[in-house]
Amino acid sequence: MDKLNDLKYEGYTNEIKHREQVDLIREVFYYQSRFDGKTIVFKIDYPIINEPHFGQLMKDLAMLRATGIEIVIVPGATEWINEVLKEYDIESEYKNGTRVSTEESIPFIRMAAFDVADRFMTALTANKANAVIGNFVRARGMGVINGFDYQHSGVVDKIHAEPLQQILDQGMIPIFPCIGWNAAGKPYNLSSDEIVLAVCQALKAEKLFFVTNSDGFFKNIFQLPEGLVMTSDDRVARLSLEEADEVLKMNVDNEDNDLHYLKLALKACRSGTERAHVVDGRIEGAIIKEIFSNLGVGTLIYGSEYESIRSMKSDDLPEVLRLMQPLMEAGILVNRTEEELTNTMNDYVVYEIDGVVHACGALHDYGEGQAEIAAIATNPTYAHLSMGKKILTYLVEKAKKNSFEKVFVLTTKTVDWFEQLGFKSVKLDSLPEKKKVLYNHERKSMIFSLDLKNIAALPKSR
């Protein structure tokens, strides 16, 4: 019997690999359908142009446009403007973080800004994507501030949203150089960061991407609050607005450029953009991986609900059964039918990430002040996100709120996990009479119990 169970478990691990491939394909179709006709704005740092994968990045953006996603590009140009001004021996002064664009320098700034935009358009055209560089921004001068004249340095006055949307409706990709004009035709040098926030707001963009040439939000670079969702390589996977605020407070003296983009992401989300992403553009396929996967390769900042634990609905049954099936075949979970799940639906909760169910669990009332936590199943691709523990914690809290004195679990393969979380091994006699009758003696499940009267929270698993 033990050898049979081992074979079943080996089959389960092989099934995981197959499921990962299938899940990836499903995620791609899910997100492509979700973002069809939606607008995604990309702020791309200038150094990315010189990366080996720049051509592939433009190919990926062209592909996204071909699938029906509306793409807007705002390239950074600071480094190239610096090079051009240096080549022509024109000094560039900064005042309070703003480049002072003089009468002498503005023609060269315009030339450099449009040169960068043209490189993007050329690369997109090479991938059969129609792109256009246009006068989409009305600007106004910063004027004189505290006695200092900023000359041709300006701010965004208005985004011409109607003609811009017409261009998007025609399947084209608009590109924004960091130049705007006032009503009289006077040019101003604008911040690409300011442009990208204004474009997101004007177009009601679904997503904003900061494609950078920096490493990203890794544990060894930043001070981070506890409880953040991390990836297996210690990258911050996602941040709520409140968590992002906390990261900024804890790293106030850190000058890493990613924190600058985190501040911009917060502004965008608080102005109506649902989600912003900070990704390392030096990684090949970074944008595709970030858009079409729950995990991605960057850090997501979200203003709308992204993940939650909620009661199971009838629509969730196929996905819940799919999560359970390999575990049932491996003998890790007891077999359950769709009819059985339907009859006990009120006992179940699911863990949802971005509208997709990735874990489940149940709390069954067996009387005598005891409830069973059962049917915990998670998508193995997301094992490092600790969804199983989050489901378990949720069910323990639910049991406490419903005045249960104890919760118990029956397990054959996850003994160590439950012990680490504070559960104690108990005998069959300790179970409620109703559960004793149902106990499967052939399965020989071990029984663990947690006393709810003297526990404030589950301990951290090691």
Secondary structure, DSSP 4 states (H G I P E B T S, - for coil): -HHHHHHHHHHHHHHHHHHHHHHHHHHHHHHHHHHTT-EEEEEE-GGGGGSTTHHHHHHHHHHHHHTT-EEEEEE--HHHHHHHHHHTT---EEETTEEEB-TTTHHHHHHHHHHHHHHHHHHHHHTT--EEE---EEEEE--EETTEE-BTBEEEEEE-HHHHHHHHHTT-EEE--SEEE-TT--EEE--HHHHHHHHHHHHT-SEEEEEESS--SBTTTS---TT-EE-TTSBEEEEEHHHHHHHHHHTTT---HHHHHHHHHHHHHHTT-SEEEEEETTSTTHHHHHHS-SS-SSEEEESS--EEEEE--GGGHHHHHHHHHHHHHTTSS----HHHHHHTGGGEEEEEETTEEEEEEEEEE-STTEEEEEEEEE-GGGGGGTHHHHHHHHHHHHHHHTT-SEEEEEESS-HHHHHHTT-EE--GGGS-HHHHHH--TTTT-EEEEEESTT-SSPPPP-
